[in-house]
Amino acid sequence: MLSLREPPVLTTARLTLRLAEPGDAEAIARYFVENHEHLASTRPRMDAEFFTAEFWRSQSQASRSEFRGDRSLRLFIWEHANPGRVIGNANFTQFVRGAAQYCVLGYGIAADREGHGLMREGLEAAIGYVFRELNMHRVMANFFPWNRRSGGLLRRLGFVVEGYARDYLYLDGEWQDHVLTSLTNPGWRPGG
């Protein structure tokens, strides 16, 4: 399904969330380089190319194409206090329509910005958009059992634990267990 909808620019009290543009490539690459160790345990191992501006210039176009094709919404997060620096990302991927109407959320934040409520602020805005404008019925998010910070964030956002998956994803070179959660949209509209 081709969407004529413009990609969102979401603004909160402290943040802006939006799709990457080609001019953001340096800032995005810097975010992933600076936070490589911090984020490594929660991601698949990435090739050296992933950490380059060239890669992110091409990804900015791919992300827009995925959004227009109703396949994903890949947002980067900027803090108003330092608008040239990417501090995080929130990816809504694996869009499934038809009878399911769900997507999967993954997110990350710079090590030095943890504990300030920024990810919660950003995810509240992003989930609101996904529910209101994209009319998803369910957002699923999964976290490592040892990641209490992520589990607490999802709980505060209203996500409900639905299960435990052994050896769920191959991340950082090994199979990892995950706690499975979801949040449903009370305002979902049939045919919307």
C-alpha positions, -999 to 999 in steps of 0.1 A, spaced: 0 0 0 16 33 -11 11 61 14 7 97 3 12 107 40 42 130 47 67 116 71 61 130 106 81 155 125 71 150 161 79 176 187 78 173 225 89 197 252 125 186 248 128 166 217 122 163 179 117 129 163 118 124 126 130 103 97 166 108 87 175 131 59 207 128 38 221 158 57 218 140 90 242 112 80 272 125 98 253 131 131 237 96 129 270 79 122 285 98 151 257 86 174 263 50 165 301 53 168 300 71 202 275 46 216 289 14 199 297 -3 232 266 9 250 243 -4 223 263 -35 212 246 -60 234 211 -51 221 219 -52 184 231 -77 158 268 -72 151 272 -45 124 297 -43 96 321 -13 96 300 3 69 271 7 94 292 33 112 298 55 82 280 86 69 278 71 34 257 42 48 233 66 66 229 88 35 216 57 16 195 46 46 177 79 48 163 72 13 155 36 22 137 47 53 115 71 34 107 44 8 97 20 36 75 47 52 58 55 19 53 17 14 37 13 49 65 -10 60 82 9 88 87 42 106 123 47 116 127 78 137 159 95 151 157 117 182 172 151 186 173 171 219 163 208 215 192 217 238 217 203 213 199 201 179 230 190 159 234 158 179 213 126 175 206 112 210 185 81 201 163 62 178 129 46 178 121 21 150 86 8 143 92 -21 119 76 -53 105 43 -36 98 15 -62 94 -19 -50 82 -50 -71 73 -64 -89 104 -33 -82 125 -26 -45 124 6 -45 144 43 -35 143 74 -41 164 92 -13 183 129 -12 189 147 18 205 180 30 219 194 61 235 229 76 240 246 64 272 249 99 285 212 107 280 198 77 300 179 84 332 165 118 321 131 106 309 139 115 273 131 80 258 98 79 276 90 114 263 99 105 228 82 71 228 49 86 241 49 110 211 59 83 186 34 57 199 7 83 198 15 90 162 16 53 153 -18 48 170 -36 79 158 -22 85 123 -10 50 112 -40 34 131 -19 4 143 -38 -17 168 -8 -32 185 28 -22 191 50 -51 203 83 -45 221 106 -71 236 135 -67 261 163 -87 277 153 -101 311 184 -85 326 175 -50 312 154 -37 341 156 -1 327 140 -11 294 114 -33 312 105 -4 335 102 20 307 78 -3 288 58 -8 319 55 29 325 43 33 289 15 8 296 30 -23 278 18 -56 292 40 -87 295 27 -114 272 54 -141 275 90 -152 277 109 -163 246 140 -185 250 168 -179 224 146 -154 207 171 -132 188 207 -136 178 223 -105 191 259 -96 198 270 -130 188 247 -152 208 211 -163 212 193 -141 237 161 -147 257 135 -119 256 104 -108 276 76 -102 251 53 -72 257 27 -53 238 5 -22 240 -29 -20 222 -46 10 208 -79 18 225 -87 42 197 -82 18 168 -107 24 139 -118 -4 116 -110 6 80 -90 36 93 
